[in-house]
Amino acid sequence: MKKGKFITFEGSEGCGKSTQSRMLYEYLKRKRRRVIYLREPGATKVSEKIRSILLDAKNDAMLPVCEMLLYMAARAQIVGEIIKPKLKEGFIVICDRFLDSTIAYQGYGLGMDIGFIKRVGRFATFGIKPDLTILLNLPVDKGLYHRRLSQDRIEKRPLAYHQKVRRGYLSLASKEGARIKIVRVEEDKFKTQAKVRDLIEKYAI
């Protein structure tokens, strides 16, 4: 059975993940590739409901362990319902965030045990890993400036927290350089996209 390719986008708040992942999706569609675009958490009815709970700024009493498990629950649903079947059908699956986000945000950011997060992650993802992860690298203050007018529960956290998240991402990239490729974000989104497409052509498709 032909296997597709799984490409994920990661990075701290406001770095342009949604823009760049969507641009790549449109580019591959124009090339007549079998491609699907997803966001995490979300993309299924169940996962979108969990997303609304996670990002609601009113839920400020949520414990780190609850937060982590909710992300994993949403992830399990999207993998089982969409990602796993589409990969088996030979699709290129592009996902805005995946397991690396939980390691960075709840592990490095909130101080949860990273080894435990990875073990739960393997269970929740059915062992599926991205073939390529694009890590968009942008200074935290610039990214948060883009989010200043409308912030969800995670974006409202202190600058120090978001700096830990970014350092966590860079640490992951240093340990998994074969999978995680760092792309420096340019002022011109098309220049950033050109870098993304070069990596896709070289490593993924």
C-alpha positions in Angstrom: 0.0 0.0 0.0 1.4 3.4 -1.1 2.3 5.7 1.8 2.0 9.4 1.6 4.1 12.1 3.2 3.4 13.8 6.5 4.7 17.4 6.7 4.2 19.5 9.9 4.8 23.2 10.7 5.9 24.4 14.1 7.0 27.6 15.8 6.2 30.1 18.5 3.2 32.4 18.4 2.8 34.7 15.5 5.6 33.2 13.4 3.4 32.6 10.4 2.7 28.8 10.6 -0.8 29.1 9.4 0.1 31.4 6.5 3.1 29.4 5.3 1.5 26.0 5.7 -1.6 27.2 3.8 0.6 28.7 1.0 2.4 25.4 0.7 -0.9 23.5 0.5 -2.1 25.8 -2.3 1.2 25.4 -4.1 1.0 21.6 -4.1 -2.6 21.7 -5.2 -1.6 23.8 -8.2 1.0 21.1 -9.0 -1.9 18.6 -8.9 -0.5 16.7 -5.9 -2.9 14.8 -3.7 -2.7 17.0 -0.6 -4.8 17.7 2.5 -4.4 20.6 4.9 -5.1 20.3 8.7 -4.7 22.4 11.8 -4.0 21.1 15.3 -5.8 21.0 17.6 -8.8 20.8 15.3 -9.9 19.6 11.9 -12.5 17.1 13.2 -15.7 17.8 15.1 -14.4 16.4 18.3 -11.0 18.1 18.0 -12.5 21.5 17.2 -14.6 21.3 20.4 -11.5 20.5 22.4 -9.7 23.4 20.7 -12.3 25.8 21.9 -11.8 24.7 25.5 -8.0 24.8 25.3 -7.9 28.3 23.8 -10.7 30.0 25.7 -9.1 32.7 27.8 -11.7 32.2 30.5 -10.3 28.8 31.3 -7.4 30.2 33.2 -7.6 27.7 36.0 -6.7 24.8 33.7 -3.9 22.6 35.1 -0.9 21.8 33.0 -1.7 18.0 33.1 -5.2 18.7 31.9 -4.0 21.0 29.2 -1.5 18.4 27.9 -4.0 15.5 27.9 -6.6 17.6 26.1 -4.1 18.3 23.3 -3.3 14.6 23.1 -7.0 13.7 23.0 -7.6 16.1 20.1 -4.5 14.7 18.4 -5.6 11.1 18.8 -8.9 11.9 17.1 -7.3 13.7 14.1 -4.7 11.0 13.6 -7.2 8.2 13.7 -9.9 9.9 11.8 -7.9 11.7 9.1 -4.1 11.6 9.1 -3.6 7.8 9.3 -6.2 7.0 6.5 -5.0 9.7 4.2 -1.3 8.6 4.5 -2.4 5.1 3.6 -4.1 6.5 0.5 -0.9 8.2 -0.5 -1.8 11.8 0.3 0.6 14.5 1.3 -0.7 15.6 4.7 0.2 19.1 5.8 -0.5 19.9 9.4 -0.3 23.2 11.3 1.3 21.9 14.6 1.7 18.3 15.9 3.4 16.5 18.8 6.4 18.8 18.9 4.0 21.6 20.0 3.1 19.8 23.1 6.7 19.0 23.9 7.6 22.7 23.4 4.6 24.3 25.1 3.7 21.9 27.9 7.2 20.4 28.3 9.7 23.1 28.0 7.2 25.9 28.6 5.3 24.6 31.6 8.0 22.3 32.9 6.2 19.0 32.5 8.2 15.8 32.2 9.2 15.6 28.5 9.8 11.9 28.6 6.3 11.3 29.8 4.9 13.6 27.2 6.7 11.7 24.5 5.3 8.4 25.8 1.8 9.6 25.8 2.4 11.1 22.4 3.4 7.8 20.9 0.2 6.3 22.2 -2.0 9.2 21.0 -0.4 9.4 17.5 -0.5 5.6 16.9 3.2 5.9 16.4 2.9 8.2 13.4 5.7 10.7 13.0 6.2 13.6 10.5 8.5 12.9 7.5 9.5 16.6 7.7 8.9 19.4 10.2 9.4 23.0 9.2 10.3 25.1 12.3 9.6 28.7 11.6 12.1 30.8 13.6 11.1 34.3 14.7 12.0 36.3 17.8 9.3 35.9 20.4 8.6 39.7 20.8 8.0 40.0 17.0 5.6 37.1 17.0 3.6 38.3 20.0 3.4 41.8 18.5 1.4 40.2 15.6 -1.0 38.8 18.2 -1.4 41.9 20.3 -5.0 42.8 19.3 -6.5 39.3 19.9 -4.9 36.8 22.2 -6.1 33.3 23.2 -5.4 31.6 26.6 -1.9 30.5 25.5 -0.9 33.7 23.8 -1.7 35.7 27.0 1.0 33.9 28.9 4.1 35.9 30.0 7.0 36.7 27.7 9.3 34.4 29.7 7.0 31.5 29.0 7.1 32.0 25.3 10.9 32.4 25.3 11.1 29.0 27.0 8.9 27.6 24.2 11.1 29.0 21.5 14.2 27.6 23.2 12.5 24.3 23.5 11.8 24.2 19.8 15.4 25.0 19.0 16.6 22.3 21.4 14.3 19.8 19.6 15.7 20.9 16.2 19.3 20.4 17.4 18.5 16.8 18.5 16.4 15.9 15.5 18.1 17.7 12.7 17.3 15.1 10.1 13.5 15.7 10.5 13.2 19.3 11.9 14.5 22.0 9.5 14.7 25.6 10.8 13.5 28.3 8.5 14.2 31.9 9.4 11.1 34.0 8.9 11.6 36.9 6.5 9.6 40.2 6.4 8.3 39.1 3.0 6.2 36.0 3.4 7.0 35.0 -0.2 10.7 34.8 0.6 9.9 32.6 3.6 7.7 30.4 1.4 10.5 30.0 -1.2 12.7 28.6 1.6 9.9 26.2 2.6 9.4 25.0 -1.0 13.1 24.4 -1.4 13.0 22.1 1.7 9.9 20.3 0.5 11.5 19.6 -2.8 14.7 18.4 -1.2 13.4 16.3 1.7 9.7 15.4 1.3 8.4 15.0 -2.3 
